[in-house]
Amino acid sequence: EDLLLALLEEKQQQNNQEEKDLNTNNNIDDCWSNIPKVIQCDIASNVVSQMSRRYQHHPNMDIIQDDATQLTAFADGECRAVLDKGLMDALHLSSHSHKHDSPKSSSLLPTILQTVHRVLKPGGVFVTLTYSHPEFFIQHFINDKPKENNEIKSLTSNTLTSLSTTWSSIQVQELKNLYLYQFVKPYKQSSNHKKKKLGKRRYSQYQRGRRA
């Protein structure tokens, strides 16, 4: 939620500067008119109440209660972008906790990705921030059939080929202490041949970046 707020604040500052440069007398609230609607979701009602109070002065931000595995509040193809911060890691860690051993949590990860894909518009973007390295994230969070531990050592062209049947672009950016993954929903489905070539090319580009 802090990242979303930062983006909103940055947009507001830009509008403030433009307003100042033009020497207009428009009300400061007009700055928010150019900001698209932002909707935050959480499954816990107490969190929704807390966040609603915290961001009550941001008219273009709504806080709703919804399940990330279903997102029933959203129609198919409704969202231009979806941002996740921490949910993927939280589910994965809970599935490996000795106190709260819940294999079901890990199995929810592919379901969440499918749900996000459903609510995105064609060409829409899903961004998730996680501590997981690409090799591990791809194998466990995206593939429907997780590999054995001794196979989770590097990405494979086959893995990327299977991913490209759902997403037209998958990019990874290493930040300080975590990774940013960007998934783009295709405007239309490509042929299997194009998907395979695209998957192999992305794998080669990623491997070259790792060696650099």
N, C-alpha and C positions, 0 to 999 in steps of 0.2 A: 504494500500500500504506500510505503514511503517513496518508492520509485514512481508510482503513478502521480503522487502529489508533486514530486519534483518536476515531472513533465508538465503538469498543469501550471505550476508556478513559473516555469521557464516561459511558457506560452504567454502567461499574463504579463511578465516583465517585458517581453517583446512588444506586446500590444501597448503597454504603458509608454514605452519609448517612442513608438510610432505616434501615439496620441500627443506626446509632449512635443515631438518634432513638428507635427502639423499644427500645433498650438490650438487645438480644439478644446471645447468646453464640455465634451461628452462625459456622462457619468462613468465612474470607474467600473461599474457593473457591466457596462457594455463590452468590456474587454473579454468577458466570458462568452459572449455571443458567438465568437469564432471557434470556440473549443468544442470538439465533438463530445457527445455523451459518454461518460465513463461509468461503468457498472462494476462494482466489486461484489464478489460472491464469497460466502463462507457458510459452512454447514451448521455452525454453532450459533444459536439464537443470541446468546450473551455477547458473542463477538460482534454480531451484526448491530446490536444495540449500542455497544461501545463505540464502534467505528462510525455509526450514524451520528452520534453526538460529536465525535471528533471532527468530522468533515461536514457538519451541518451548514457551514458558511460557504461551501462550494456547490453552487446551484447545479452545475453540470455533472455532479457525481452522485450516483445512487448506490446504496448498500442494501443488498438483498440476501435472503437465505436460500441457498440452493446447493445441490449435490453435484460435485464436479464430474461424477460418473454419469450424470444424466442431463444436467443443465436444462431442466424442464421449462425455465423461464424464457428460453430462447428458441426461436423457430429455426428451421434449417436455413443456412446461408444468411443469417441475420447480422453477423459481426464482421467488421473489417479487420480486427486484430484481437488477439487474446494473449494476456500476459500472466505467467505463473512465476511465483517467487517462493520456493520452499516446499510446495506441496509434494512434488515428486520425491524429494529427499525424505520428507517426513513419512510418507507411506513406505518407502523402501526401508528406512531405519526401523520402523515399527514392526515390519515383517521379520526382522532379524534380531529383535529384542528378546533376551532370555526371560524377562519378566512378562512381556506381552507378545508372546510368539503368535503371530497371525499371518500365516501364509497367504490368506485372502488379500491382505493389504498389497502385497507385491503383484498379485494378479490383477489388481485394479488399474495399474499403470497403463497397460495397453487400452483398456476401456476408456480411460480419460482421454488418451490421444484420439481415439475414434470419435468420442463425443465432441472434442474440440474441432476436429475435422468437419463434423456435421454442421456445427453452428457457424463456421467461417464461410464468408462469401468466396466465390472463385477468385483466386489471387490473394486471398486473405493470409495474414501472417500470424503464426503462433510463436511466441518467444517464451522460453523458460530458462531460469537461472538455477544452476545446480552445482554441487561440489563434485559430481561424478565425471570422471575422465571419459572421453569419447568412446574408447574401446568398451568400457563397462556400460555406459549409458545406452549405446546402440544395442548391445546384446540383451540387456535385461529390461530396459524401459520401453523398447520399441518392438523388438522381435516377439512374435507370439510364442516362439519356442526357445526359451533361454538355453544357452549352451552350458556345458560342463565347465568347471573352474579351469581345467587345463586348456580349454579352448578360448577362454576370455583373455587373449593376449594381444590381439590386433584386429582391426577391422578387416573384413573380407569383401571382395567385390560382390559375392553372392548376397551378403547382408544388405549392402547398399542397393543392389538391384531390387530386392524385395521391398525396401523402403520407398524406392522411387515409384512404385506402383500406387502409392498413396500421396506422396508429397513430390511436387515438381522440383523443389530445392531444399536442401538441408545444409545449413552452414553452422560452423562451430567457431566461436571466438574465445580465446583464453583471456580471462580478466585476472585481477589480483585475487588469488585464493579460490576462484570459482570459474565456471564456464557458462557462456551464454550460447544457447542453441536457438536457431531460427528455422522454422519450418514454413514453407510456402505451399498453400493449397493450389493445385493446378487449375487453370481455366477450363481445360478439357483433358480427358485421358489421352495419353500418348500410346503409340504402338509399342509392343513388347520389345521390338528391336531397338527403338530409340531409348527406351527405358534402360536397357542393358548397357548401351553405349554411354548413357549419361551417368549411370551408377559407377562404371569403371573409371570414367574420367574424374569424377569427384573423389574417388578413392585415391587415384594417382596424385591429384592436387593436394589432398590431405597428407599423404605420405611424404611428398616433397617438402611441405611446410614443416613436418615434424623433423626432417633431416636438416633443415636449414638452421 
